[in-house]
Each structure stands twice: as structure tokens, then as C-alpha cells.
Amino acid sequence: MTVGIAVEDTSLLLVVLLCWLGVLGMWRMKEPMQALHYLSLPAVAGAILIVPAVLISQGVGQAFWKVLLIALILIASNSVVTHATARAFRARELGHWEPLDGDPIEMVHEEKQT
Amino acid sequence: MSSLIITLALALFTVGFGRTPFMDLPLALALMSFGGGLVFARFLGKHL
């Protein structure tokens, strides 16, 4: 096994693991604001790691440029979509999204003591 | 989240099965999911 194949396999394995970690994190988090943080794992790290894997396996060709474009789109759009979703959650909870006096700093609800 | 995972899964399938011309599918999905995410956020804030 050459070094290139090892790097390619490791990168693809990490992409799959990061996708699973993001899904499990979103599933386990109770608050939407906490769950949104787990979007960044597959969107940023996963999208970045898939590029060298395709570069090694296919070389600099059409597939490489398309994967690079996909990674750039995912990285750029993830932050915008995450921010818009968090703003929508905040507007739904508080009725407004602007920070006003008396608003809770964190949108994390205290667990009820039993 | 699902569109993000499916985009990466389609890209991985394309590389894994060696069907590089099909790389257009995850590319189109990545572009469409941006608009879809914004529409979802708008709908979530106003109607849900």
C-alpha cells in the first residue's frame, strides 16, 4: 500500500466519521442552538478532507475541480444557513431576533429539578 | 443537515464507484441546498 492510497483511505474514513459524529451530535443535543454547532463538522472538515482524497485518486481533472467547488460552496453556505436558522429559532422563541434588555444571553433552558 | 450529508455521500459514492461524471449531482445538490436552507429558516421563523 502506497502512502497516497493510505492518505486517500484515511481522508475518506475521516469524512464518514465526521458525518456520523455530526449526525449523532445533532441527535443528542437538546437545544437547537447546541445542535446547530454540529453542522460544521461535516460541512467544513468533511468537505475539506474529501478534496485531497479525490486529488490523490483522480488527479487534477474535472472531478477534482468539481469536488473543490462543492467544498467551497458547502463552507460558504454553511455559515449563512446556520446563522439564518439560529436567527429563526431565536425569533420563534422570543418574538424578535435583535438583542434587547432582559433577553437571556444564552438560549439554553435550565433543566427542571426533580 | 440532511442535504449536507447527502451531498457528501453522493460525492463519496461517485469517487468510490469510479463514476466521476456523476460528480454533477452533488454539485447541483450543494447549490440547491443553500436556497433550500434559507427557505427552511424563513419558514421556521414565520410559520412553525
Backbone of each chain as nested JSON, in Angstrom:
{
  "chains": [
    {"id": "A", "residues": [
      {"number": 1, "name": "MET", "atoms": {"N": [0.854, -1.203, 0.0], "CA": [0.0, 0.0, 0.0], "C": [0.884, 1.245, 0.0]}},
      {"number": 2, "name": "THR", "atoms": {"N": [0.671, 2.077, -0.985], "CA": [1.488, 3.284, -1.064], "C": [0.97, 4.34, -0.086]}},
      {"number": 3, "name": "VAL", "atoms": {"N": [1.799, 5.363, 0.079], "CA": [1.419, 6.439, 1.003], "C": [0.177, 7.173, 0.494]}},
      {"number": 4, "name": "GLY", "atoms": {"N": [0.088, 7.343, -0.83], "CA": [-1.057, 8.052, -1.396], "C": [-2.373, 7.35, -1.118]}},
      {"number": 5, "name": "ILE", "atoms": {"N": [-2.366, 6.035, -1.286], "CA": [-3.603, 5.288, -1.026], "C": [-3.957, 5.338, 0.446]}},
      {"number": 6, "name": "ALA", "atoms": {"N": [-2.935, 5.283, 1.31], "CA": [-3.197, 5.368, 2.755], "C": [-3.799, 6.718, 3.121]}},
      {"number": 7, "name": "VAL", "atoms": {"N": [-3.265, 7.793, 2.544], "CA": [-3.805, 9.133, 2.823], "C": [-5.227, 9.248, 2.293]}},
      {"number": 8, "name": "GLU", "atoms": {"N": [-5.458, 8.698, 1.084], "CA": [-6.797, 8.752, 0.488], "C": [-7.815, 7.999, 1.354]}},
      {"number": 9, "name": "ASP", "atoms": {"N": [-7.434, 6.779, 1.764], "CA": [-8.358, 5.983, 2.584], "C": [-8.62, 6.655, 3.934]}},
      {"number": 10, "name": "THR", "atoms": {"N": [-7.558, 7.218, 4.526], "CA": [-7.721, 7.882, 5.823], "C": [-8.624, 9.103, 5.699]}},
      {"number": 11, "name": "SER", "atoms": {"N": [-8.451, 9.87, 4.615], "CA": [-9.285, 11.058, 4.424], "C": [-10.747, 10.666, 4.245]}},
      {"number": 12, "name": "LEU", "atoms": {"N": [-10.998, 9.653, 3.415], "CA": [-12.389, 9.243, 3.192], "C": [-13.001, 8.672, 4.467]}},
      {"number": 13, "name": "LEU", "atoms": {"N": [-12.195, 7.932, 5.235], "CA": [-12.697, 7.395, 6.506], "C": [-13.033, 8.517, 7.477]}},
      {"number": 14, "name": "LEU", "atoms": {"N": [-12.181, 9.541, 7.505], "CA": [-12.45, 10.683, 8.389], "C": [-13.709, 11.432, 7.97]}},
      {"number": 15, "name": "VAL", "atoms": {"N": [-13.948, 11.529, 6.641], "CA": [-15.177, 12.188, 6.172], "C": [-16.399, 11.445, 6.682]}},
      {"number": 16, "name": "VAL", "atoms": {"N": [-16.37, 10.116, 6.554], "CA": [-17.504, 9.31, 7.015], "C": [-17.675, 9.444, 8.527]}},
      {"number": 17, "name": "LEU", "atoms": {"N": [-16.576, 9.384, 9.274], "CA": [-16.659, 9.501, 10.734], "C": [-17.188, 10.867, 11.161]}},
      {"number": 18, "name": "LEU", "atoms": {"N": [-16.745, 11.922, 10.467], "CA": [-17.214, 13.265, 10.822], "C": [-18.697, 13.428, 10.513]}},
      {"number": 19, "name": "CYS", "atoms": {"N": [-19.154, 12.815, 9.414], "CA": [-20.592, 12.864, 9.118], "C": [-21.381, 12.173, 10.228]}},
      {"number": 20, "name": "TRP", "atoms": {"N": [-20.907, 11.006, 10.657], "CA": [-21.596, 10.288, 11.733], "C": [-21.563, 11.091, 13.035]}},
      {"number": 21, "name": "LEU", "atoms": {"N": [-20.413, 11.689, 13.325], "CA": [-20.291, 12.477, 14.556], "C": [-21.239, 13.673, 14.539]}},
      {"number": 22, "name": "GLY", "atoms": {"N": [-21.349, 14.321, 13.37], "CA": [-22.275, 15.445, 13.256], "C": [-23.723, 15.022, 13.453]}},
      {"number": 23, "name": "VAL", "atoms": {"N": [-24.086, 13.888, 12.852], "CA": [-25.464, 13.396, 12.995], "C": [-25.753, 13.015, 14.444]}},
      {"number": 24, "name": "LEU", "atoms": {"N": [-24.823, 12.296, 15.084], "CA": [-25.034, 11.898, 16.484], "C": [-25.084, 13.109, 17.401]}},
      {"number": 25, "name": "GLY", "atoms": {"N": [-24.236, 14.107, 17.124], "CA": [-24.247, 15.316, 17.941], "C": [-25.558, 16.064, 17.826]}},
      {"number": 26, "name": "MET", "atoms": {"N": [-26.07, 16.179, 16.586], "CA": [-27.358, 16.865, 16.416], "C": [-28.486, 16.087, 17.083]}},
      {"number": 27, "name": "TRP", "atoms": {"N": [-28.367, 14.783, 17.054], "CA": [-29.415, 13.951, 17.643], "C": [-29.405, 14.048, 19.169]}},
      {"number": 28, "name": "ARG", "atoms": {"N": [-28.225, 14.115, 19.759], "CA": [-28.123, 14.071, 21.212], "C": [-28.379, 15.418, 21.874]}},
      {"number": 29, "name": "MET", "atoms": {"N": [-28.075, 16.51, 21.176], "CA": [-28.237, 17.827, 21.792], "C": [-29.722, 18.162, 21.946]}},
      {"number": 30, "name": "LYS", "atoms": {"N": [-30.071, 18.703, 23.103], "CA": [-31.482, 19.001, 23.363], "C": [-31.879, 20.346, 22.776]}},
      {"number": 31, "name": "GLU", "atoms": {"N": [-30.988, 21.324, 22.869], "CA": [-31.317, 22.669, 22.413], "C": [-30.926, 22.837, 20.947]}},
      {"number": 32, "name": "PRO", "atoms": {"N": [-31.769, 23.537, 20.172], "CA": [-31.448, 23.731, 18.756], "C": [-30.152, 24.488, 18.524]}},
      {"number": 33, "name": "MET", "atoms": {"N": [-29.849, 25.46, 19.409], "CA": [-28.603, 26.225, 19.246], "C": [-27.374, 25.337, 19.423]}},
      {"number": 34, "name": "GLN", "atoms": {"N": [-27.482, 24.396, 20.347], "CA": [-26.364, 23.465, 20.539], "C": [-26.255, 22.524, 19.352]}},
      {"number": 35, "name": "ALA", "atoms": {"N": [-27.402, 22.049, 18.874], "CA": [-27.385, 21.085, 17.768], "C": [-26.821, 21.715, 16.496]}},
      {"number": 36, "name": "LEU", "atoms": {"N": [-27.065, 23.011, 16.308], "CA": [-26.592, 23.658, 15.079], "C": [-25.067, 23.655, 14.976]}},
      {"number": 37, "name": "HIS", "atoms": {"N": [-24.39, 23.621, 16.136], "CA": [-22.928, 23.623, 16.099], "C": [-22.369, 22.377, 15.404]}},
      {"number": 38, "name": "TYR", "atoms": {"N": [-23.128, 21.295, 15.466], "CA": [-22.628, 20.049, 14.884], "C": [-22.748, 20.021, 13.371]}},
      {"number": 39, "name": "LEU", "atoms": {"N": [-23.374, 21.019, 12.778], "CA": [-23.4, 21.113, 11.32], "C": [-22.018, 21.36, 10.746]}},
      {"number": 40, "name": "SER", "atoms": {"N": [-21.182, 22.048, 11.528], "CA": [-19.89, 22.456, 10.982], "C": [-18.934, 21.279, 10.789]}},
      {"number": 41, "name": "LEU", "atoms": {"N": [-19.148, 20.195, 11.521], "CA": [-18.22, 19.061, 11.383], "C": [-18.216, 18.493, 9.961]}},
      {"number": 42, "name": "PRO", "atoms": {"N": [-19.378, 18.041, 9.436], "CA": [-19.338, 17.553, 8.058], "C": [-19.186, 18.667, 7.034]}},
      {"number": 43, "name": "ALA", "atoms": {"N": [-19.74, 19.847, 7.331], "CA": [-19.738, 20.908, 6.316], "C": [-18.35, 21.463, 6.073]}},
      {"number": 44, "name": "VAL", "atoms": {"N": [-17.564, 21.613, 7.11], "CA": [-16.239, 22.225, 6.932], "C": [-15.158, 21.147, 6.853]}},
      {"number": 45, "name": "ALA", "atoms": {"N": [-15.005, 20.366, 7.93], "CA": [-13.923, 19.387, 7.955], "C": [-14.16, 18.281, 6.924]}},
      {"number": 46, "name": "GLY", "atoms": {"N": [-15.415, 17.819, 6.81], "CA": [-15.712, 16.776, 5.836], "C": [-15.484, 17.243, 4.412]}},
      {"number": 47, "name": "ALA", "atoms": {"N": [-15.944, 18.468, 4.137], "CA": [-15.785, 18.991, 2.78], "C": [-14.314, 19.235, 2.444]}},
      {"number": 48, "name": "ILE", "atoms": {"N": [-13.524, 19.637, 3.428], "CA": [-12.101, 19.881, 3.164], "C": [-11.363, 18.561, 2.949]}},
      {"number": 49, "name": "LEU", "atoms": {"N": [-11.69, 17.55, 3.75], "CA": [-10.946, 16.289, 3.683], "C": [-11.228, 15.49, 2.422]}},
      {"number": 50, "name": "ILE", "atoms": {"N": [-12.382, 15.719, 1.802], "CA": [-12.708, 14.931, 0.605], "C": [-11.895, 15.414, -0.61]}},
      {"number": 51, "name": "VAL", "atoms": {"N": [-11.411, 16.668, -0.542], "CA": [-10.669, 17.217, -1.684], "C": [-9.331, 16.503, -1.907]}},
      {"number": 52, "name": "PRO", "atoms": {"N": [-8.468, 16.331, -0.866], "CA": [-7.214, 15.61, -1.128], "C": [-7.432, 14.154, -1.521]}},
      {"number": 53, "name": "ALA", "atoms": {"N": [-8.524, 13.545, -1.022], "CA": [-8.794, 12.149, -1.402], "C": [-9.072, 12.047, -2.895]}},
      {"number": 54, "name": "VAL", "atoms": {"N": [-9.872, 12.973, -3.426], "CA": [-10.17, 12.956, -4.864], "C": [-8.93, 13.348, -5.661]}},
      {"number": 55, "name": "LEU", "atoms": {"N": [-8.135, 14.258, -5.125], "CA": [-6.9, 14.672, -5.819], "C": [-5.957, 13.487, -5.974]}},
      {"number": 56, "name": "ILE", "atoms": {"N": [-5.843, 12.677, -4.922], "CA": [-4.938, 11.532, -4.982], "C": [-5.482, 10.444, -5.912]}},
      {"number": 57, "name": "SER", "atoms": {"N": [-6.79, 10.193, -5.819], "CA": [-7.336, 9.077, -6.593], "C": [-7.537, 9.422, -8.066]}},
      {"number": 58, "name": "GLN", "atoms": {"N": [-7.966, 10.655, -8.366], "CA": [-8.308, 11.005, -9.744], "C": [-7.287, 11.923, -10.4]}},
      {"number": 59, "name": "GLY", "atoms": {"N": [-6.446, 12.605, -9.603], "CA": [-5.54, 13.583, -10.174], "C": [-6.265, 14.902, -10.418]}},
      {"number": 60, "name": "VAL", "atoms": {"N": [-5.508, 15.86, -10.971], "CA": [-6.126, 17.168, -11.244], "C": [-6.934, 17.055, -12.528]}},
      {"number": 61, "name": "GLY", "atoms": {"N": [-8.21, 16.893, -12.356], "CA": [-9.096, 16.759, -13.513], "C": [-10.431, 17.383, -13.206]}},
      {"number": 62, "name": "GLN", "atoms": {"N": [-11.416, 16.958, -13.987], "CA": [-12.752, 17.53, -13.84], "C": [-13.347, 17.207, -12.476]}},
      {"number": 63, "name": "ALA", "atoms": {"N": [-13.128, 15.963, -12.015], "CA": [-13.697, 15.553, -10.717], "C": [-13.09, 16.373, -9.582]}},
      {"number": 64, "name": "PHE", "atoms": {"N": [-11.786, 16.618, -9.66], "CA": [-11.127, 17.388, -8.603], "C": [-11.695, 18.798, -8.524]}},
      {"number": 65, "name": "TRP", "atoms": {"N": [-11.844, 19.45, -9.67], "CA": [-12.348, 20.831, -9.646], "C": [-13.791, 20.892, -9.162]}},
      {"number": 66, "name": "LYS", "atoms": {"N": [-14.568, 19.867, -9.523], "CA": [-15.96, 19.844, -9.061], "C": [-16.03, 19.626, -7.553]}},
      {"number": 67, "name": "VAL", "atoms": {"N": [-15.189, 18.718, -7.036], "CA": [-15.188, 18.492, -5.586], "C": [-14.696, 19.734, -4.853]}},
      {"number": 68, "name": "LEU", "atoms": {"N": [-13.693, 20.402, -5.433], "CA": [-13.215, 21.644, -4.817], "C": [-14.327, 22.696, -4.789]}},
      {"number": 69, "name": "LEU", "atoms": {"N": [-15.091, 22.779, -5.883], "CA": [-16.212, 23.723, -5.931], "C": [-17.287, 23.347, -4.906]}},
      {"number": 70, "name": "ILE", "atoms": {"N": [-17.56, 22.038, -4.789], "CA": [-18.535, 21.583, -3.799], "C": [-18.082, 21.975, -2.394]}},
      {"number": 71, "name": "ALA", "atoms": {"N": [-16.792, 21.749, -2.094], "CA": [-16.27, 22.085, -0.769], "C": [-16.393, 23.583, -0.497]}},
      {"number": 72, "name": "LEU", "atoms": {"N": [-16.067, 24.401, -1.495], "CA": [-16.169, 25.85, -1.298], "C": [-17.622, 26.281, -1.088]}},
      {"number": 73, "name": "ILE", "atoms": {"N": [-18.536, 25.685, -1.862], "CA": [-19.959, 26.029, -1.709], "C": [-20.447, 25.631, -0.324]}},
      {"number": 74, "name": "LEU", "atoms": {"N": [-20.078, 24.417, 0.123], "CA": [-20.535, 23.951, 1.439], "C": [-19.98, 24.83, 2.558]}},
      {"number": 75, "name": "ILE", "atoms": {"N": [-18.703, 25.184, 2.466], "CA": [-18.102, 26.002, 3.521], "C": [-18.755, 27.381, 3.559]}},
      {"number": 76, "name": "ALA", "atoms": {"N": [-18.974, 27.962, 2.367], "CA": [-19.542, 29.315, 2.324], "C": [-21.008, 29.314, 2.746]}},
      {"number": 77, "name": "SER", "atoms": {"N": [-21.764, 28.333, 2.258], "CA": [-23.205, 28.363, 2.529], "C": [-23.541, 27.882, 3.932]}},
      {"number": 78, "name": "ASN", "atoms": {"N": [-22.681, 27.048, 4.525], "CA": [-22.991, 26.509, 5.848], "C": [-23.117, 27.614, 6.886]}},
      {"number": 79, "name": "SER", "atoms": {"N": [-22.195, 28.572, 6.848], "CA": [-22.249, 29.63, 7.858], "C": [-23.504, 30.483, 7.693]}},
      {"number": 80, "name": "VAL", "atoms": {"N": [-23.877, 30.765, 6.45], "CA": [-25.054, 31.611, 6.202], "C": [-26.336, 30.889, 6.625]}},
      {"number": 81, "name": "VAL", "atoms": {"N": [-26.445, 29.621, 6.231], "CA": [-27.655, 28.861, 6.548], "C": [-27.758, 28.62, 8.054]}},
      {"number": 82, "name": "THR", "atoms": {"N": [-26.628, 28.334, 8.71], "CA": [-26.652, 28.121, 10.155], "C": [-27.069, 29.394, 10.883]}},
      {"number": 83, "name": "HIS", "atoms": {"N": [-26.527, 30.528, 10.446], "CA": [-26.894, 31.788, 11.073], "C": [-28.378, 32.09, 10.867]}},
      {"number": 84, "name": "ALA", "atoms": {"N": [-28.882, 31.861, 9.652], "CA": [-30.296, 32.136, 9.372], "C": [-31.199, 31.217, 10.194]}},
      {"number": 85, "name": "THR", "atoms": {"N": [-30.793, 29.959, 10.344], "CA": [-31.604, 29.031, 11.129], "C": [-31.6, 29.417, 12.602]}},
      {"number": 86, "name": "ALA", "atoms": {"N": [-30.43, 29.787, 13.129], "CA": [-30.349, 30.196, 14.533], "C": [-31.172, 31.458, 14.774]}},
      {"number": 87, "name": "ARG", "atoms": {"N": [-31.145, 32.368, 13.813], "CA": [-31.942, 33.59, 13.941], "C": [-33.431, 33.274, 13.921]}},
      {"number": 88, "name": "ALA", "atoms": {"N": [-33.813, 32.321, 13.078], "CA": [-35.223, 31.932, 13.016], "C": [-35.664, 31.276, 14.327]}},
      {"number": 89, "name": "PHE", "atoms": {"N": [-34.782, 30.448, 14.909], "CA": [-35.102, 29.831, 16.199], "C": [-35.276, 30.908, 17.271]}},
      {"number": 90, "name": "ARG", "atoms": {"N": [-34.367, 31.873, 17.266], "CA": [-34.432, 32.933, 18.277], "C": [-35.697, 33.771, 18.103]}},
      {"number": 91, "name": "ALA", "atoms": {"N": [-36.025, 34.082, 16.85], "CA": [-37.235, 34.861, 16.598], "C": [-38.475, 34.083, 17.009]}},
      {"number": 92, "name": "ARG", "atoms": {"N": [-38.438, 32.778, 16.843], "CA": [-39.594, 31.977, 17.226], "C": [-39.744, 31.907, 18.74]}},
      {"number": 93, "name": "GLU", "atoms": {"N": [-38.59, 31.847, 19.446], "CA": [-38.639, 31.725, 20.904], "C": [-38.989, 33.048, 21.579]}},
      {"number": 94, "name": "LEU", "atoms": {"N": [-38.367, 34.133, 21.116], "CA": [-38.502, 35.416, 21.802], "C": [-39.443, 36.389, 21.11]}},
      {"number": 95, "name": "GLY", "atoms": {"N": [-39.782, 36.119, 19.856], "CA": [-40.62, 37.045, 19.11], "C": [-39.829, 38.093, 18.36]}},
      {"number": 96, "name": "HIS", "atoms": {"N": [-38.55, 38.166, 18.62], "CA": [-37.67, 39.109, 17.916], "C": [-36.277, 38.49, 17.916]}},
      {"number": 97, "name": "TRP", "atoms": {"N": [-35.44, 38.944, 16.994], "CA": [-34.097, 38.378, 16.952], "C": [-33.035, 39.361, 17.442]}},
      {"number": 98, "name": "GLU", "atoms": {"N": [-33.39, 40.661, 17.544], "CA": [-32.405, 41.644, 17.991], "C": [-32.16, 41.46, 19.492]}},
      {"number": 99, "name": "PRO", "atoms": {"N": [-30.934, 41.693, 19.962], "CA": [-30.679, 41.615, 21.399], "C": [-31.299, 42.819, 22.12]}},
      {"number": 100, "name": "LEU", "atoms": {"N": [-32.2, 42.547, 23.031], "CA": [-32.85, 43.608, 23.814], "C": [-32.532, 43.402, 25.289]}},
      {"number": 101, "name": "ASP", "atoms": {"N": [-32.767, 44.437, 26.091], "CA": [-32.532, 44.323, 27.525], "C": [-33.474, 43.281, 28.118]}},
      {"number": 102, "name": "GLY", "atoms": {"N": [-32.911, 42.439, 28.989], "CA": [-33.713, 41.413, 29.622], "C": [-33.733, 40.088, 28.893]}},
      {"number": 103, "name": "ASP", "atoms": {"N": [-33.16, 40.048, 27.673], "CA": [-33.1, 38.775, 26.954], "C": [-32.089, 37.857, 27.615]}},
      {"number": 104, "name": "PRO", "atoms": {"N": [-32.351, 36.559, 27.616], "CA": [-31.327, 35.643, 28.113], "C": [-30.111, 35.658, 27.187]}},
      {"number": 105, "name": "ILE", "atoms": {"N": [-28.931, 35.624, 27.804], "CA": [-27.706, 35.676, 26.994], "C": [-27.567, 34.404, 26.173]}},
      {"number": 106, "name": "GLU", "atoms": {"N": [-27.801, 33.279, 26.809], "CA": [-27.733, 32.01, 26.086], "C": [-29.143, 31.459, 25.963]}},
      {"number": 107, "name": "MET", "atoms": {"N": [-29.412, 30.86, 24.815], "CA": [-30.733, 30.273, 24.583], "C": [-30.75, 28.826, 25.064]}},
      {"number": 108, "name": "VAL", "atoms": {"N": [-30.227, 28.607, 26.273], "CA": [-30.2, 27.26, 26.83], "C": [-31.15, 27.24, 28.016]}},
      {"number": 109, "name": "HIS", "atoms": {"N": [-32.093, 26.356, 27.981], "CA": [-33.071, 26.269, 29.05], "C": [-32.533, 25.435, 30.197]}},
      {"number": 110, "name": "GLU", "atoms": {"N": [-32.812, 25.906, 31.415], "CA": [-32.396, 25.148, 32.597], "C": [-33.22, 23.874, 32.708]}},
      {"number": 111, "name": "GLU", "atoms": {"N": [-32.555, 22.802, 33.117], "CA": [-33.301, 21.565, 33.332], "C": [-34.085, 21.658, 34.63]}},
      {"number": 112, "name": "LYS", "atoms": {"N": [-35.288, 21.129, 34.617], "CA": [-36.122, 21.19, 35.805], "C": [-35.604, 20.219, 36.855]}},
      {"number": 113, "name": "GLN", "atoms": {"N": [-35.489, 20.737, 38.095], "CA": [-35.044, 19.888, 39.191], "C": [-36.198, 18.993, 39.622]}},
      {"number": 114, "name": "THR", "atoms": {"N": [-35.936, 17.702, 39.733], "CA": [-36.995, 16.778, 40.149], "C": [-36.747, 16.304, 41.568]}}
    ]},
    {"id": "B", "residues": [
      {"number": 1, "name": "MET", "atoms": {"N": [-29.118, 19.811, 7.352], "CA": [-28.199, 18.738, 7.751], "C": [-28.281, 17.567, 6.785]}},
      {"number": 2, "name": "SER", "atoms": {"N": [-29.523, 17.178, 6.428], "CA": [-29.666, 16.014, 5.548], "C": [-29.095, 16.316, 4.166]}},
      {"number": 3, "name": "SER", "atoms": {"N": [-29.33, 17.528, 3.656], "CA": [-28.779, 17.842, 2.337], "C": [-27.264, 17.857, 2.36]}},
      {"number": 4, "name": "LEU", "atoms": {"N": [-26.713, 18.303, 3.481], "CA": [-25.249, 18.314, 3.629], "C": [-24.687, 16.899, 3.621]}},
      {"number": 5, "name": "ILE", "atoms": {"N": [-25.318, 16.022, 4.393], "CA": [-24.858, 14.637, 4.461], "C": [-25.028, 13.949, 3.111]}},
      {"number": 6, "name": "ILE", "atoms": {"N": [-26.183, 14.206, 2.45], "CA": [-26.42, 13.551, 1.158], "C": [-25.442, 14.069, 0.112]}},
      {"number": 7, "name": "THR", "atoms": {"N": [-25.104, 15.366, 0.181], "CA": [-24.113, 15.906, -0.757], "C": [-22.779, 15.186, -0.618]}},
      {"number": 8, "name": "LEU", "atoms": {"N": [-22.321, 15.06, 0.633], "CA": [-21.046, 14.371, 0.854], "C": [-21.142, 12.888, 0.496]}},
      {"number": 9, "name": "ALA", "atoms": {"N": [-22.285, 12.268, 0.793], "CA": [-22.453, 10.851, 0.462], "C": [-22.432, 10.635, -1.05]}},
      {"number": 10, "name": "LEU", "atoms": {"N": [-23.1, 11.519, -1.789], "CA": [-23.088, 11.396, -3.256], "C": [-21.677, 11.565, -3.812]}},
      {"number": 11, "name": "ALA", "atoms": {"N": [-20.929, 12.524, -3.234], "CA": [-19.546, 12.719, -3.68], "C": [-18.708, 11.482, -3.365]}},
      {"number": 12, "name": "LEU", "atoms": {"N": [-18.91, 10.902, -2.175], "CA": [-18.161, 9.697, -1.806], "C": [-18.537, 8.518, -2.702]}},
      {"number": 13, "name": "PHE", "atoms": {"N": [-19.826, 8.363, -2.998], "CA": [-20.255, 7.276, -3.891], "C": [-19.645, 7.44, -5.274]}},
      {"number": 14, "name": "THR", "atoms": {"N": [-19.628, 8.704, -5.747], "CA": [-19.079, 8.958, -7.075], "C": [-17.609, 8.564, -7.159]}},
      {"number": 15, "name": "VAL", "atoms": {"N": [-16.862, 8.925, -6.109], "CA": [-15.442, 8.568, -6.085], "C": [-15.285, 7.062, -5.88]}},
      {"number": 16, "name": "GLY", "atoms": {"N": [-16.086, 6.511, -4.971], "CA": [-15.934, 5.091, -4.638], "C": [-16.248, 4.174, -5.79]}},
      {"number": 17, "name": "PHE", "atoms": {"N": [-17.265, 4.496, -6.582], "CA": [-17.641, 3.645, -7.714], "C": [-16.95, 4.047, -9.003]}},
      {"number": 18, "name": "GLY", "atoms": {"N": [-16.125, 5.096, -8.934], "CA": [-15.364, 5.494, -10.107], "C": [-16.211, 6.107, -11.206]}},
      {"number": 19, "name": "ARG", "atoms": {"N": [-17.37, 6.652, -10.886], "CA": [-18.238, 7.293, -11.891], "C": [-18.093, 8.802, -11.765]}},
      {"number": 20, "name": "THR", "atoms": {"N": [-16.934, 9.297, -12.156], "CA": [-16.655, 10.724, -11.949], "C": [-17.601, 11.668, -12.696]}},
      {"number": 21, "name": "PRO", "atoms": {"N": [-18.183, 11.285, -13.863], "CA": [-19.135, 12.228, -14.483], "C": [-20.338, 12.538, -13.596]}},
      {"number": 22, "name": "PHE", "atoms": {"N": [-20.662, 11.639, -12.678], "CA": [-21.797, 11.871, -11.795], "C": [-21.503, 12.872, -10.683]}},
      {"number": 23, "name": "MET", "atoms": {"N": [-20.311, 13.476, -10.709], "CA": [-19.974, 14.485, -9.703], "C": [-20.849, 15.734, -9.854]}},
      {"number": 24, "name": "ASP", "atoms": {"N": [-21.57, 15.834, -10.987], "CA": [-22.503, 16.957, -11.159], "C": [-23.647, 16.897, -10.153]}},
      {"number": 25, "name": "LEU", "atoms": {"N": [-24.027, 15.693, -9.75], "CA": [-25.172, 15.556, -8.836], "C": [-24.909, 16.197, -7.477]}},
      {"number": 26, "name": "PRO", "atoms": {"N": [-23.804, 15.853, -6.77], "CA": [-23.56, 16.55, -5.506], "C": [-23.315, 18.042, -5.681]}},
      {"number": 27, "name": "LEU", "atoms": {"N": [-22.744, 18.421, -6.841], "CA": [-22.529, 19.849, -7.09], "C": [-23.871, 20.589, -7.192]}},
      {"number": 28, "name": "ALA", "atoms": {"N": [-24.814, 19.991, -7.929], "CA": [-26.139, 20.616, -8.053], "C": [-26.855, 20.63, -6.703]}},
      {"number": 29, "name": "LEU", "atoms": {"N": [-26.7, 19.541, -5.951], "CA": [-27.376, 19.485, -4.651], "C": [-26.802, 20.511, -3.681]}},
      {"number": 30, "name": "ALA", "atoms": {"N": [-25.479, 20.703, -3.722], "CA": [-24.861, 21.704, -2.843], "C": [-25.394, 23.096, -3.151]}},
      {"number": 31, "name": "LEU", "atoms": {"N": [-25.565, 23.387, -4.449], "CA": [-26.104, 24.701, -4.825], "C": [-27.568, 24.838, -4.409]}},
      {"number": 32, "name": "MET", "atoms": {"N": [-28.341, 23.778, -4.641], "CA": [-29.775, 23.856, -4.327], "C": [-30.03, 23.867, -2.822]}},
      {"number": 33, "name": "SER", "atoms": {"N": [-29.158, 23.191, -2.054], "CA": [-29.393, 23.114, -0.613], "C": [-29.205, 24.466, 0.056]}},
      {"number": 34, "name": "PHE", "atoms": {"N": [-28.408, 25.338, -0.554], "CA": [-28.237, 26.679, 0.017], "C": [-29.577, 27.421, 0.02]}},
      {"number": 35, "name": "GLY", "atoms": {"N": [-30.234, 27.42, -1.141], "CA": [-31.547, 28.055, -1.21], "C": [-32.571, 27.356, -0.346]}},
      {"number": 36, "name": "GLY", "atoms": {"N": [-32.51, 26.033, -0.351], "CA": [-33.446, 25.268, 0.465], "C": [-33.292, 25.555, 1.943]}},
      {"number": 37, "name": "GLY", "atoms": {"N": [-32.062, 25.693, 2.406], "CA": [-31.812, 26.005, 3.812], "C": [-32.344, 27.368, 4.203]}},
      {"number": 38, "name": "LEU", "atoms": {"N": [-32.176, 28.332, 3.302], "CA": [-32.69, 29.675, 3.593], "C": [-34.216, 29.69, 3.623]}},
      {"number": 39, "name": "VAL", "atoms": {"N": [-34.84, 28.955, 2.714], "CA": [-36.308, 28.872, 2.714], "C": [-36.795, 28.18, 3.979]}},
      {"number": 40, "name": "PHE", "atoms": {"N": [-36.075, 27.126, 4.398], "CA": [-36.44, 26.43, 5.636], "C": [-36.348, 27.371, 6.84]}},
      {"number": 41, "name": "ALA", "atoms": {"N": [-35.278, 28.159, 6.896], "CA": [-35.115, 29.082, 8.021], "C": [-36.223, 30.13, 8.032]}},
      {"number": 42, "name": "ARG", "atoms": {"N": [-36.572, 30.621, 6.872], "CA": [-37.66, 31.608, 6.763], "C": [-38.984, 30.991, 7.227]}},
      {"number": 43, "name": "PHE", "atoms": {"N": [-39.233, 29.784, 6.773], "CA": [-40.478, 29.1, 7.149], "C": [-40.495, 28.811, 8.645]}},
      {"number": 44, "name": "LEU", "atoms": {"N": [-39.343, 28.414, 9.181], "CA": [-39.246, 28.096, 10.608], "C": [-39.516, 29.323, 11.466]}},
      {"number": 45, "name": "GLY", "atoms": {"N": [-38.983, 30.459, 11.042], "CA": [-39.161, 31.665, 11.843], "C": [-40.564, 32.238, 11.783]}},
      {"number": 46, "name": "LYS", "atoms": {"N": [-41.26, 32.035, 10.665], "CA": [-42.56, 32.69, 10.497], "C": [-43.734, 31.785, 10.812]}},
      {"number": 47, "name": "HIS", "atoms": {"N": [-43.66, 30.52, 10.452], "CA": [-44.861, 29.699, 10.471], "C": [-44.822, 28.541, 11.455]}},
      {"number": 48, "name": "LEU", "atoms": {"N": [-43.655, 28.019, 11.785], "CA": [-43.625, 26.829, 12.639], "C": [-43.716, 27.195, 14.11]}}
    ]}
  ]
}
